[in-house]
């Protein structure tokens, strides 16, 4: 992880998990990646075979979590860093409420809540 990563010690109780999935990447041609599927495909950088084109593209992802840790494999990688605990915002005393229109900042609603606890 990065230089500015902060580490915390935690007790984590998590069940053993094993999951995998296969995904057909038909979406590639919908995104405009069509040359590799056509008769003019040039795959010379990955194989010595000539006259090759892709007939289909499939992605397989595997995730295993046990007491030894996490093992994941797949075409996509992610980096995880701990997030700070979000601040607690509690509306437990009288407050004013305004709702604005985003473009003009015109006030659509204004209100005063005197007893948010309902007592």
Order of alpha helices (4+ residues) and beta strands (2+ residues): beta-alpha-beta-beta-beta-beta
